[in-house]
Amino acid sequence: MSDALIIGAGISGLSCAWTLRKLGVDATLVESGDRAGGVMRTHRIGGYVIEGGPTTLLPKPETLEFIEELHLSPQLVKPAGARFVYAGGRLRKVPFGAMSLPGLLRILAEPAIRSQSHADESVFEFFRRRMGREAADLVSTAVMGIYAGDTRTLSAAAAFPRMVDLERKYGSVILGMLQSRQRGKARKTGSATFKDGFETLANRIAEDVDIRLGVQEVRLSDARAVVVATPAHQAAAFLERDQPALARLLRSVEYAPMIVAAAAVPDEGFPQPLRGFGFLVPRSESMHTLGSIFTSALFPDRAPRGMQLLSSFMGGAFEPEVMGWPDDRIWDTVGRELKQILRLSSFPQPVLLIRHERALAQYKIGHERFVGAVREELKGKPGLFLTGNYLVGAGVADCIEQGQQTARAVAEYLRRKP
């Protein structure tokens, strides 16, 4: 029997297992499926390379160190390209092209705003109060690409903890960012991915850990320490019998569904060469497509010569019913809307359709209380640990960090317990 058992081979579980190995702990990672990586999956179809889950990460210094230790730094690609919002019948570059002069001036006035965030303020209200209505609307559109959720119900403290912390420390988000930069505490910015696809990260970690695939049954008694690194609903099902109170908490986590529709367009179908990162669509535009990433314009070798690959998204918290649409209706909708937004002369060709029933955990107002309640329950259950993107930080870099922190807590627990 291993000293530690990690259940779930998504990025959180992989990071935890790898760090435990580094710390010298005998750990086994088990996964019910036939592969590691969870939703982190790269598909290769007819010369197209399509990400079924995360497309990029926002690396922190610790993330870059982790990637260096995995010897993956040469694989790292940092795409550069303008981001757009589709509004008023055309693509507008973010941020300046997407806002009016009064809206921009209101943002610049942010340091003069003296109000403070209360405990359960929504994302929308936080940015409206600090930077004005236009900024709040723009953030609402951007959040569709992160949480696919409603900023009026998402918690500012949970979804944007750094912004709230800057306001509390400095009385201003802008002044706080400037002072952090002067003190050398500014975070690394800019998206990154891997040359051969995002699955590269999961596969590389899996090579270095004791992983067992296709495992359908495990028990809390199978190891001295057990880390449950599955999505919340799966963790609840596993813990239902032995830890019913904890399971009830985990079942309360809501997820937004998501459809990934990868389509191809020949070069000559565009009115001008495709450039940029991609676009998002505000809900006010009454479209079903949430946004699209210009995959082949960003990353090398993602489409055959003469073709462009677009990865578009539908669903989210606003329109979960699209998950029940037949494939033909989805392709027709995405194709028509892409044709309109990008002014294409040819209809996009379907390449791959992926449905995620539970794609993105929703950090609803009260999320900090939920996390506190989970941690309180775990205090009475020594040897049991939870990690995952439904707790603190939904991005890939956040999940890596959570996995590492959990591993250190496990190692400390095993050191203290004979």
Secondary structure, 3 states (H helix, E strand, C coil): CCCEEEECCCHHHHHHHHHHHHCCCCEEEEECCCCCCCCCCEEEECCEEEECCCCCECCCHHHHHHHHHCCCHHHEECCCCCEEEEECCEEEECCHHHCCHHHHHHHHCHHHCCCCCCCCCEHHHHHHHHHCHHHHHHHHHHHHCCCCCCCCCEEHHHHCHHHHHHHHHHCCHHHHHHHHHHCCCCCCCCCEEECCCCHHHHHHHHHCCCEEECCCCCCHHHCCEEEECCCHHHHHHHHCCCCHHHHHHHHCCCEEEEEEEEEEEEHHHCCCCCCCCEEECCHHHCCCEEEEECHHHHCCCCCCCCEEEEEEEEECCCCHHHHHCCHHHHHHHHHHHHHHHHCCCCCCEEEEEEEEEEEEECCECCHHHHHHHHHHHHHCCCCEEECCCCCCCCCHHHHHHHHHHHHHHHHHHHHHCC
